[in-house]
């Protein structure tokens, strides 16, 4: 009898938690939808990560590492000229685009970034800075901190194959979590480091994903671009 009562109480508490969570989610969505779109000049204060160990019920807390998993969050914090701090949670590929000290115009609504237009950057790209023919229709943007490569998605640069080849050769020794995106006349593909030997390709046009090897990577890119 006591077991039945305990089970009923447990189910009742669970239902209350579900309803409370639902109403909180609805409230947050309403606030987000009604939040004004704001545009302000900012400086990147810090980009950081936070990790939590989640149990099988998808809640954080002290759990056996063998029975749980790590959930990693990526955050970016901006500071306005009035010293107001704005913090946002991002996907990893978006988080990698920002660097401490970068300045720009931030457009956001509630807890979502709509756009960031860089004014200055603390890192200058030395790989794709030469003048290109007007008919060149291939562009690149991304980040590889170990190589000092940083090009915003809002201002991609043109490139020649010889420049790309040198860039790929140097990426083999880059220990940072690099990524870059290549845009051609018909496609948009993103590449990010999975390990020292493996690369993940995401075709942003079709949302198809593929695993690639660093060995032969440039030859693969060349065939795609040409």
VOTI-593863 format. One record per residue (C-alpha): residue number from 1; residue in three letters; x, y, z. Coordinates in steps of 0.2 Angstrom, whole numbers, plus 2048, in hexadecimal, padded with zeros to 3 digits. Example, Ala and Ser with C-alpha at 12.3 -4.5 7.8 and 13.67 -1.06 7.14 Angstrom:
% VOTI-593863
[rec 1; "ALA"; [83E; 7EA; 827]]
[rec 2; "SER"; [844; 7FB; 824]]
END
This chain:
% VOTI-593863
[rec 1; "UNK"; [800; 800; 800]]
[rec 2; "UNK"; [80E; 80C; 805]]
[rec 3; "UNK"; [817; 808; 7F4]]
[rec 4; "UNK"; [807; 80C; 7EA]]
[rec 5; "UNK"; [805; 81D; 7F4]]
[rec 6; "UNK"; [817; 821; 7F1]]
[rec 7; "UNK"; [815; 81D; 7DE]]
[rec 8; "UNK"; [806; 828; 7DD]]
[rec 9; "UNK"; [80F; 836; 7E6]]
[rec 10; "UNK"; [81E; 834; 7DA]]
[rec 11; "UNK"; [813; 835; 7CB]]
[rec 12; "UNK"; [80A; 844; 7D1]]
[rec 13; "UNK"; [81A; 84D; 7D5]]
[rec 14; "UNK"; [820; 849; 7C3]]
[rec 15; "UNK"; [810; 84F; 7BB]]
[rec 16; "UNK"; [812; 860; 7C5]]
[rec 17; "UNK"; [824; 861; 7BF]]
[rec 18; "UNK"; [81F; 85E; 7AD]]
[rec 19; "UNK"; [811; 86C; 7AE]]
[rec 20; "UNK"; [81C; 878; 7B6]]
[rec 21; "UNK"; [82A; 875; 7A9]]
[rec 22; "UNK"; [81D; 877; 79B]]
[rec 23; "UNK"; [817; 888; 7A2]]
[rec 24; "UNK"; [828; 88E; 7A5]]
[rec 25; "UNK"; [82D; 88A; 793]]
[rec 26; "UNK"; [81D; 892; 78C]]
[rec 27; "UNK"; [821; 8A2; 797]]
[rec 28; "UNK"; [833; 8A2; 790]]
[rec 29; "UNK"; [82E; 8A0; 77E]]
[rec 30; "UNK"; [821; 8AE; 780]]
[rec 31; "UNK"; [82E; 8BA; 788]]
[rec 32; "UNK"; [83A; 8B6; 77A]]
[rec 33; "UNK"; [82D; 8B9; 76D]]
[rec 34; "UNK"; [828; 8CA; 774]]
[rec 35; "UNK"; [83A; 8D0; 778]]
[rec 36; "UNK"; [83F; 8DF; 76E]]
[rec 37; "UNK"; [84D; 8DD; 760]]
[rec 38; "UNK"; [85C; 8E7; 767]]
[rec 39; "UNK"; [86C; 8ED; 75E]]
[rec 40; "UNK"; [87B; 8F2; 768]]
[rec 41; "UNK"; [88D; 8F5; 766]]
[rec 42; "UNK"; [896; 8E8; 771]]
[rec 43; "UNK"; [8A7; 8E0; 775]]
[rec 44; "UNK"; [8A9; 8CD; 777]]
[rec 45; "UNK"; [8AE; 8CB; 78A]]
[rec 46; "UNK"; [8B0; 8B8; 78A]]
[rec 47; "UNK"; [8AB; 8A8; 782]]
[rec 48; "UNK"; [8AA; 899; 78E]]
[rec 49; "UNK"; [8A3; 888; 790]]
[rec 50; "UNK"; [899; 880; 79E]]
[rec 51; "UNK"; [898; 86D; 7A1]]
[rec 52; "UNK"; [88B; 863; 7AB]]
[rec 53; "UNK"; [889; 851; 7AE]]
[rec 54; "UNK"; [877; 84C; 7AA]]
[rec 55; "UNK"; [86F; 83C; 7B1]]
[rec 56; "UNK"; [863; 830; 7A8]]
[rec 57; "UNK"; [855; 83C; 7AC]]
[rec 58; "UNK"; [85D; 84A; 7A3]]
[rec 59; "UNK"; [860; 854; 7B3]]
[rec 60; "UNK"; [871; 85B; 7BA]]
[rec 61; "UNK"; [878; 855; 7CA]]
[rec 62; "UNK"; [883; 849; 7D3]]
[rec 63; "UNK"; [882; 839; 7C9]]
[rec 64; "UNK"; [88D; 82A; 7C5]]
[rec 65; "UNK"; [897; 82F; 7B5]]
[rec 66; "UNK"; [894; 81E; 7AF]]
[rec 67; "UNK"; [881; 821; 7AF]]
[rec 68; "UNK"; [881; 833; 7A9]]
[rec 69; "UNK"; [888; 83E; 79B]]
[rec 70; "UNK"; [890; 84F; 799]]
[rec 71; "UNK"; [886; 85D; 792]]
[rec 72; "UNK"; [891; 86B; 78C]]
[rec 73; "UNK"; [88A; 87D; 78A]]
[rec 74; "UNK"; [893; 88B; 77F]]
[rec 75; "UNK"; [891; 89D; 785]]
[rec 76; "UNK"; [896; 8AE; 77F]]
[rec 77; "UNK"; [896; 8BE; 789]]
[rec 78; "UNK"; [896; 8CF; 782]]
[rec 79; "UNK"; [898; 8E0; 78B]]
[rec 80; "UNK"; [890; 8F0; 785]]
[rec 81; "UNK"; [898; 901; 786]]
[rec 82; "UNK"; [88D; 904; 796]]
[rec 83; "UNK"; [895; 8F4; 79D]]
[rec 84; "UNK"; [885; 8EA; 79C]]
[rec 85; "UNK"; [889; 8D7; 79A]]
[rec 86; "UNK"; [87F; 8CD; 78D]]
[rec 87; "UNK"; [881; 8BA; 78E]]
[rec 88; "UNK"; [87B; 8AD; 781]]
[rec 89; "UNK"; [87B; 89B; 77F]]
[rec 90; "UNK"; [881; 895; 76D]]
[rec 91; "UNK"; [884; 886; 763]]
[rec 92; "UNK"; [896; 881; 762]]
[rec 93; "UNK"; [899; 886; 750]]
[rec 94; "UNK"; [892; 897; 754]]
[rec 95; "UNK"; [89B; 899; 764]]
[rec 96; "UNK"; [8AC; 896; 75B]]
[rec 97; "UNK"; [8A9; 8A6; 751]]
[rec 98; "UNK"; [8AC; 8B2; 75F]]
[rec 99; "UNK"; [8BC; 8B7; 767]]
[rec 100; "UNK"; [8C0; 8C1; 777]]
[rec 101; "UNK"; [8C2; 8D3; 773]]
[rec 102; "UNK"; [8B9; 8D3; 763]]
[rec 103; "UNK"; [8AD; 8E3; 760]]
[rec 104; "UNK"; [89E; 8E4; 756]]
[rec 105; "UNK"; [88B; 8E8; 754]]
[rec 106; "UNK"; [881; 8DB; 75D]]
[rec 107; "UNK"; [86E; 8D8; 758]]
[rec 108; "UNK"; [865; 8CD; 764]]
[rec 109; "UNK"; [853; 8C9; 76A]]
[rec 110; "UNK"; [851; 8C3; 77B]]
[rec 111; "UNK"; [85D; 8B4; 77E]]
[rec 112; "UNK"; [861; 8B2; 76B]]
[rec 113; "UNK"; [86E; 8BA; 760]]
[rec 114; "UNK"; [868; 8C0; 74F]]
[rec 115; "UNK"; [878; 8C6; 749]]
[rec 116; "UNK"; [889; 8CD; 74D]]
[rec 117; "UNK"; [893; 8D9; 741]]
[rec 118; "UNK"; [8A5; 8DA; 746]]
[rec 119; "UNK"; [8AD; 8EB; 746]]
[rec 120; "UNK"; [8BE; 8E5; 74C]]
[rec 121; "UNK"; [8C6; 8D4; 74F]]
[rec 122; "UNK"; [8D4; 8D0; 75B]]
[rec 123; "UNK"; [8DA; 8C2; 74E]]
[rec 124; "UNK"; [8DF; 8C6; 73C]]
[rec 125; "UNK"; [8DF; 8B9; 72F]]
[rec 126; "UNK"; [8EF; 8B7; 725]]
[rec 127; "UNK"; [8E9; 8A9; 719]]
[rec 128; "UNK"; [8DD; 8B1; 70D]]
[rec 129; "UNK"; [8E1; 8C4; 70C]]
[rec 130; "UNK"; [8E7; 8C5; 6FA]]
[rec 131; "UNK"; [8DD; 8CE; 6ED]]
[rec 132; "UNK"; [8D2; 8C2; 6E3]]
[rec 133; "UNK"; [8CB; 8C3; 6D1]]
[rec 134; "UNK"; [8B9; 8CA; 6D1]]
[rec 135; "UNK"; [8B3; 8BA; 6C9]]
[rec 136; "UNK"; [8B8; 8AF; 6D8]]
[rec 137; "UNK"; [8A8; 8A9; 6E0]]
[rec 138; "UNK"; [8AF; 89E; 6EE]]
[rec 139; "UNK"; [8B0; 8A5; 700]]
[rec 140; "UNK"; [8B6; 89F; 711]]
[rec 141; "UNK"; [8B3; 8A3; 723]]
[rec 142; "UNK"; [8B6; 89B; 734]]
[rec 143; "UNK"; [8C2; 89A; 742]]
[rec 144; "UNK"; [8D2; 891; 746]]
[rec 145; "UNK"; [8DA; 89A; 755]]
[rec 146; "UNK"; [8EA; 890; 754]]
[rec 147; "UNK"; [8ED; 898; 743]]
[rec 148; "UNK"; [8E7; 8A9; 747]]
[rec 149; "UNK"; [8D9; 8A6; 73A]]
[rec 150; "UNK"; [8C9; 8AF; 73D]]
[rec 151; "UNK"; [8BC; 8B5; 730]]
[rec 152; "UNK"; [8AA; 8B9; 734]]
[rec 153; "UNK"; [89C; 8B1; 72B]]
[rec 154; "UNK"; [895; 8C3; 728]]
[rec 155; "UNK"; [8A5; 8C7; 71E]]
[rec 156; "UNK"; [8AC; 8B7; 716]]
[rec 157; "UNK"; [8BB; 8B9; 70B]]
[rec 158; "UNK"; [8BF; 8B3; 6FA]]
[rec 159; "UNK"; [8CE; 8A6; 6F8]]
[rec 160; "UNK"; [8D9; 89D; 6EB]]
[rec 161; "UNK"; [8DC; 88B; 6EC]]
[rec 162; "UNK"; [8EF; 88E; 6F0]]
[rec 163; "UNK"; [8EA; 897; 6FF]]
[rec 164; "UNK"; [8DD; 88A; 705]]
[rec 165; "UNK"; [8EB; 87D; 702]]
[rec 166; "UNK"; [8F7; 886; 70E]]
[rec 167; "UNK"; [8E9; 888; 71B]]
[rec 168; "UNK"; [8E4; 876; 71B]]
[rec 169; "UNK"; [8F6; 871; 71D]]
[rec 170; "UNK"; [8F8; 87B; 72C]]
[rec 171; "UNK"; [8E7; 875; 733]]
[rec 172; "UNK"; [8EF; 864; 736]]
[rec 173; "UNK"; [8FA; 86B; 744]]
[rec 174; "UNK"; [8EC; 877; 74B]]
[rec 175; "UNK"; [8E6; 870; 75D]]
[rec 176; "UNK"; [8D8; 87C; 75E]]
[rec 177; "UNK"; [8C6; 877; 75A]]
[rec 178; "UNK"; [8C6; 87F; 749]]
[rec 179; "UNK"; [8B8; 881; 73C]]
[rec 180; "UNK"; [8B5; 889; 72C]]
[rec 181; "UNK"; [8A8; 88B; 71F]]
[rec 182; "UNK"; [8AA; 88B; 70C]]
[rec 183; "UNK"; [89D; 894; 701]]
[rec 184; "UNK"; [89D; 891; 6EE]]
[rec 185; "UNK"; [890; 896; 6E1]]
[rec 186; "UNK"; [885; 887; 6E5]]
[rec 187; "UNK"; [889; 880; 6F6]]
[rec 188; "UNK"; [88E; 884; 708]]
[rec 189; "UNK"; [898; 878; 712]]
[rec 190; "UNK"; [89F; 879; 723]]
[rec 191; "UNK"; [8AE; 86F; 72A]]
[rec 192; "UNK"; [8B3; 86D; 73C]]
[rec 193; "UNK"; [8C0; 863; 745]]
[rec 194; "UNK"; [8BA; 853; 74D]]
[rec 195; "UNK"; [8CC; 84C; 752]]
[rec 196; "UNK"; [8DE; 84E; 74C]]
[rec 197; "UNK"; [8D9; 842; 73D]]
[rec 198; "UNK"; [8C7; 844; 73A]]
[rec 199; "UNK"; [8BC; 853; 734]]
[rec 200; "UNK"; [8A9; 855; 733]]
[rec 201; "UNK"; [8A2; 85C; 723]]
[rec 202; "UNK"; [890; 864; 724]]
[rec 203; "UNK"; [888; 868; 714]]
[rec 204; "UNK"; [87E; 878; 719]]
[rec 205; "UNK"; [874; 877; 709]]
[rec 206; "UNK"; [86E; 866; 70B]]
[rec 207; "UNK"; [871; 863; 71E]]
[rec 208; "UNK"; [87B; 853; 71A]]
[rec 209; "UNK"; [88A; 84E; 725]]
[rec 210; "UNK"; [899; 844; 721]]
[rec 211; "UNK"; [8A9; 83F; 72A]]
[rec 212; "UNK"; [8BA; 843; 721]]
[rec 213; "UNK"; [8CC; 83F; 724]]
[rec 214; "UNK"; [8D9; 84C; 726]]
[rec 215; "UNK"; [8E4; 843; 71A]]
[rec 216; "UNK"; [8DD; 847; 708]]
[rec 217; "UNK"; [8D3; 855; 70F]]
[rec 218; "UNK"; [8D9; 862; 703]]
[rec 219; "UNK"; [8D7; 857; 6F4]]
[rec 220; "UNK"; [8C5; 854; 6F9]]
[rec 221; "UNK"; [8C2; 867; 6FB]]
[rec 222; "UNK"; [8CA; 86B; 6EA]]
[rec 223; "UNK"; [8BF; 85E; 6E1]]
[rec 224; "UNK"; [8B0; 866; 6EA]]
[rec 225; "UNK"; [8B5; 878; 6E6]]
[rec 226; "UNK"; [8BA; 875; 6D4]]
END
